[in-house]
Amino acid sequence: MKDITKILPDLLVCGGAVCIVVGLTMVSVTAAFIAAGVFLIAEGVISAIGGDSA
């Protein structure tokens, strides 16, 4: 049982790091989707107004 008490803190630290990385990745992906959506909407608005999109 001594081994488990030694390993447990390492597992918690690794688990926390994984959660942080996954959380940051999810936030980054979500932000990328939002930015892409905003960009597409802006392109559509610019095109509708009459500007030429590159």
Order of alpha helices (4+ residues) and beta strands (2+ residues): alpha
